Amino acid sequence: MKPRNVVLMTVIMAFCYRNVAAQHQKTYIVHMDKASKPSVFTDHMEWYETSMRSVSESTSMLYAYDKVMHGFSTRLTVDEAGLLRNQPGIISVQEEVIYELHTTRSPEFLGLERSDMTMSGSASGSDVIVGVVDTGVWPGSKSLDDTGFGPVPSLWKGECESGTGFNVTSCNKKLIGARYFSRAYEAAYGPIDETIESKSPMDDDGHGTHTSTTATGSAVIGASLFGFAKGKARGMAPRARLAVYKACWLGGCFGSDILAAMEKAIIDGVHVLSLSIGGSISDYPTDIVAYGAFKAVSHGIFVSCSAGNSGPAPQSLSNVAPWIATVGAGTLDRDFPAYVTLGNGKKLYGVSLYSGKPLPGSMFPLVFAGNISNTTTGRLCVPGSLPQGRVTGKIVMCERGLNSRVQKGMVVKAAGGVGMILANTDTFGEELVADTHLIPSSTIGQKAGDEIKRYIVSDHNPTATITSGGTQLGVQPSPVVAAFSSRGPNPLTPEILKPDFIAPGVNILAGWTNKVAPTGLSEDQRRAEFNIVSGTSMSCPHVGGLAALLKETHPEWSPAAIKSALMTTAYSTYKNGERLLDVASGMPSTAFDHGAGHVDPVSALDPGLVYDASADDYLSFLCALNYSSSVIRMFTGGSSTCTVGKKYRVEDLNYPSFSVPLMTASGQGGGSSAANIVKYTRTLTNVGPPETYKVWILSNTRAVKIKVEPEELTFTEKNEKKVYTVTFTASSMESGTTSFGRLVWSGGKYVV
């Protein structure tokens, strides 16, 4: 850009200031084409600053980015953002998105308590570093004990930032880094009120401490939540190091702050990134988690993200980019029974974490909130919905929905009730999630709720009582897919199967902050060192920790190889051969529910073969989606684009699963006899001993013929690669038809 043009631009934009000054500012993330920097600027920062000032003299730069993208974030009006988009060298100007959080026994359930399943590093700790982008961490957690840990890894470049309630000494040889990112949050809501939340890595919410210690928590003997789930609590990778990046606040997780956190994590030198956050589904170029993760994976960092808690609705997934490990949630073999006994002698099963004074042995009058409230939402026990005097001394049955489950009990208590039965509606089915209620309570399934309603109507004096069953182990069947776990098919790219797998995400015991009660309610004055929480937020760090285990054992493995090992060794049936169940329907789950299946880290350590992929492979995937050259440069940093004339195919991405969309008879070239032929190509890399593998296919439909070429692969050395193709030939089927199958390579002890 010539100097004279710079002056002219400044004059033109100065004329525009008068028209846009009164407009409301928003935060925008500005992608710059690094290769287009005019020679008049000495460095990129000067170019960024000048570009920003050309449309607004009053704004300031929130963050400058170099690793996750090239560009910056700033506050602009809509008109100013439009002016900036028209400048040379600008790839995109995106309005910031606010993301939300997706909110013990796990190691035993996953087989990690075996003596041979510790990290291969020394007893003084591993050099593998797990980064967690979340709400921060509680530095006093016993799960962060660094006893026996050696020096901080020499390649670590991170810091322990100080602030409210948190200082440099809050870190140790376990928690080796802690940062916070609040500029976008404060730009939107004003300065942080430090009487309410901490402007530091301190965790005011509990979510970040829970996810961090789920991934990497040191072993703590005798851990429990008010006596529930008592035993040894430890993370998936207890000898790994931890770095926390606080980018989520009481008002949400702001995109610019998340990007800044991921930028620092890359620079600091983490090996694994765990993000239990998500938003509404958006295309890859407009999803900052997706392109931030792309850059992280390009630097060799494994990225684990939660699938979302919008199940069981189909196509409800978040974080579906193929370079991300998308994690759904399943149950453990542990439960916390709380039995409801009715006056007619019927005993119904429920769950609860209520630890206070139990109800006396006698029965209590039983009412359904929907029958006594005058409000349309009375059945849900929202604040103000229960008339005073109508529930005094009674057990109240409420229905799940609208407000928090624990708050419903507080509403019952405030109205004079002595206990609560919380019944699922058809949205939640038979899924039972335990909560630390403040009055005697039991959460029951929809069927039990319907039975209680019928009993109340049929009996002129209905009564009930609630009794706790403590902690129950060995619950079967387990795991089952959680009802809340978001489902496929992939709403963006149906050729990529998502979620990738499921991991424990229901009633998970892990560390907690001392800043808030386990319920999260301000009126709850209790504090706990550990909490039991459910969500794909909990399953995500399970996989992050398992990735650290695999990285420690196989430091040469890429993020794609680690994900492949976890996917190809996952199981989708119980030991008796029956398929995993979906708690939402009570029926067998499908690959749209559980992906490749439930993770099995013991098998993943030695998978035999892996489907590897590089950043170039993911770039080819983006090229196959026919994005513009400017969008491609967003992901590459301007270093490369799609090759003109080259044919790119989504089907050729070396993914460890197949999802095959097929045209219906009315499609192109349709007709009832028209065959639909789709070909996929895959490459296997040998990471085990020399072996010959033979393929076998299990399919539940005859309408699709599946042919694999070749049918046998022989590997004679480690890291040897072999290519095979799969041809799917389908006859006409009704639109919306879905079928599932398995393609397996077996050789020696390996089943891939």
Salt bridges, closest charged atoms under 4 A:
ASP33 OD2 - ARG633 NE 2.98
GLU49 OE2 - ARG53 NE 3.06
ASP66 OD1 - HIS70 ND1 3.45
GLU95 OE2 - LYS26 NZ 3.75
GLU108 OE1 - ARG105 NH1 2.79
GLU113 OE1 - LYS232 NZ 3.29
GLU113 OE2 - ARG234 NH1 3.53
ASP116 OD2 - ARG114 NH2 2.44
ASP134 OD1 - HIS207 ND1 2.69
GLU159 OE1 - ARG179 NH1 3.86
GLU161 OE2 - ARG179 NH1 3.18
GLU186 OE1 - LYS199 NZ 3.25
ASP204 OD2 - LYS246 NZ 3.51
ASP204 OD1 - LYS515 NZ 3.97
ASP268 OD2 - ARG179 NE 2.98
ASP333 OD1 - ARG105 NE 2.80
GLU399 OE1 - ARG379 NH1 2.68
GLU399 OE2 - LYS453 NZ 2.43
GLU431 OE1 - ARG400 NH2 3.52
ASP435 OD2 - ARG405 NE 2.60
GLU451 OE2 - LYS346 NZ 2.65
ASP500 OD2 - LYS498 NZ 2.75
ASP500 OD2 - LYS563 NZ 3.93
ASP524 OD1 - ARG526 NE 3.00
GLU529 OE1 - LYS142 NZ 3.42
ASP582 OD2 - ARG487 NH1 2.88
ASP593 OD1 - ARG487 NH1 2.96
ASP606 OD2 - LYS749 NZ 2.91
GLU651 OE1 - ARG649 NH1 3.85
ASP652 OD2 - ARG649 NE 3.00
GLU709 OE2 - LYS707 NZ 3.54
GLU720 OE2 - LYS722 NZ 3.54
